[in-house]
Amino acid sequence: METNLTAIPAKLAPGDILRIHDASGQRITVVRGMVWVTQEGDPRDVFLSDGEDFAFERTGTALVEAITETQLLPLVDGTTELIRSPSRSQDTARSTPRGHQRSVKVTGART
């Protein structure tokens, strides 16, 4: 599924992961909820909650994992992959082989 991520916030359930490729210069804002952010080559763990934002500083892949039900505004260029949590994947068990997570690729334009 392709969508303009700047148009509407992404809704993430606890455990859902947003994988951002080529993250340097990209930005996310947490509208509501809490996320954990990590970047390739960066030893820090960053936690963001309501109203906080983060600008990615490193090239490579970044991961944003929802800790709680979260509305996230990802302002990104390029390919972003949403990986649903295993518990949420149970809802799609009929169409997804057991033990596999379902992922959706989305793209968006940075503002």
N, C-alpha and C positions, 0 to 999 in steps of 0.2 A: 504494500500500500504506500503510495507517495502522497505527501501532504506538505503544505507550507506550515512549518512548525511555529512561525511567528504569528500566525493568524489566531490560533487558539492554544490554551495551555494543554499540555499532555497530562493525562490522568494516570498515575502510577499507583499500584497496590503495593503493600509491604512486600519487599523481596524482588520487585520488578527492577530491571537494570536497563539503563540507557547507555549504550556503547557509542561513543562519539569518536569517529576516525579523524585523524589530522586535526586534533583539538586546539592547537595553538591559535590564539586570537578569537576563539569562540566564547560564548557567554551563556550562562543559565541564570534564571531567577526562580526562586521558590515562591510561588503565590501563596500556597498553604501546605503545611506538612513539614516533613523533615527528610533530608537525604544525606547520604555519605558520598563524598567525591574523592576519587584518586586518579592521578595522572601517571602515565608511563614515565619512569625516570625521576619521580618525585616521592621521597619517603614520607611526606606528610599525609595524614588523614584529615580531611576537612568535612565538618558537619555544618549544614545550612538548615535554617528553619524559616518560618513565615517572613516574607519580605526581604530576605537576604539574597545576594547574588554573588556570582563567582565568575572570574575571567580566567580561562585556561591559559597557562603560560608555556606549556611544554608541547613539543611536537609529538606525534604518536597518538596512541589511543588513550582515552579517558573513560572511566566508568562512573556512573551516577546511580546509586542504589537507593530506592525508597525505603525508609525506615518505618514510616507511617503512611497512611493514605495521603497522597501528595498530588498537588497541582503544580506543574513545573512549566515554566516558559523557557524552552530552549531556543536561543537565538544562534543558530548554527548554519554554516555552509556545508555542503557535501553530504556524505552518507552518515546516517545515524541509525543504529539498530536497537529496537526495543525488545528485550528478552523478558518474557513473563515469568514470574516466580513459579516454582514447581507446584505449589498448592493451587495457584490460579490455573495452571496448565491442566489440572484435573478436570476442569470444566470442558476441556477440548479433547478429552481422552479418546473419544470415538474417532477423531480425525488425526491424532498424533500418536505415533507408536509409543508404547510404554517406556518410560525412562528418558524420553526426549523432551526437550523444551521447545515450545513454539516461539519463533521470533518473527518480527515484522520489520522490514526495512523501510525507513521513511527518510525523506530528504527535505531540506528547508533552506531558506535564504536568510542571512543575517541582515539585521537593520542597522 
